[in-house]
Amino acid sequence: MTIAPPTAADLAAAAQLLRAHGGLEGVAGLLERLAVPAPATGPATAPLVPGGGGDEVRIVVRDMVVELRIGIHPWERHQPQRVIVNVEMFAPAPAPHAWQELGDVLDYDRIRNRVKGEWPTRPHVDFLETYVEELLALCFEDGKCAAARVSITKPDIFPETAAVGVEVFRRRQQG
């Protein structure tokens, strides 16, 4: 991916940010306070469905890369940028060998089809949270999904970070 050099407007916005937050140290502190930890990719250390007492299943879509028109910074508005999508769906596990049909399992194809098939053609969106909420709602369209975790990161936004982004874990609302 080629990134265009900053325009005069980009440089003016950066200078304004520096002035507003007390120079490089202030901006560095601001970025540190806003940083979001990377999604957990290792084995789960707690019950998948908190409060669940039985066997549980976790379906994952891990590190799916897609190019989107996203972001609030002036330099993000010129071309699509790479984002990385991670989704985990949690459900009580059925009895062993009970999975016989697609309707018996959480279907990750719906997630992939939405992200890869629909998102790249959309107009510019300012916030990652818009897409996170959309994926959470899609997860809960399946009545078997008891909880979901969605994270979306932008790996190319700041050269001093591996990625910045948003992660939300949500349980199905009862009632």
C-alpha positions, 0 to 999 in steps of 0.5 A, a space after each residue: 500500500 502506498 501512502 500519499 505524502 501529507 498535504 499542507 492541510 495535513 501539516 496544519 492539522 498536525 501543527 494544531 494538534 501539537 499546539 493544543 496538547 503541549 508539543 510532542 510530549 503532550 501528544 505522546 501522552 495523549 496517544 498513550 492515554 488513548 491507546 487500546 490494547 491489541 486483541 487477545 489472540 492466545 488461549 482463553 484463561 477464563 470461561 468463554 461465556 462468563 457465568 456459564 457453568 457448562 461446556 462452551 464453544 468459541 468461534 473465531 475469525 482472526 486477523 482478517 485484513 480488509 481495506 476501508 475508507 476510515 478515519 478522522 485524520 485528514 490524511 486518512 480521507 484520501 484513500 482506503 487503508 488496511 484494517 484488521 478484524 477479529 471476531 469471537 462468538 461464544 455459545 454453550 456447547 451442545 452435547 458431543 457429536 451434536 453438530 450435524 448441520 450448519 444450523 447447529 453451529 455459529 456460522 463465521 461465513 456471515 462475518 466474512 461475507 459482510 466484511 469482505 463483500 460489503 465493507 470495501 465498497 462503502 463510503 468513508 466512515 469516521 469511526 471504527 466503532 461504527 463497524 464494531 457495533 455492526 459486527 456485534 449486532 450481526 453476531 447476535 442475529 444468531 440466537 445461539 450466540 451468548 457473547 461476542 468480542 469484536 476488535 478492529 485495528 488500523 496497523 498503518 496509522 502511526 509509525 511508532 505503534 503496531 496498531 491502534 483500534 477498538 475492542 468491545 466484548 458484549 454479552 447478549 441482553 436478557 429479555 
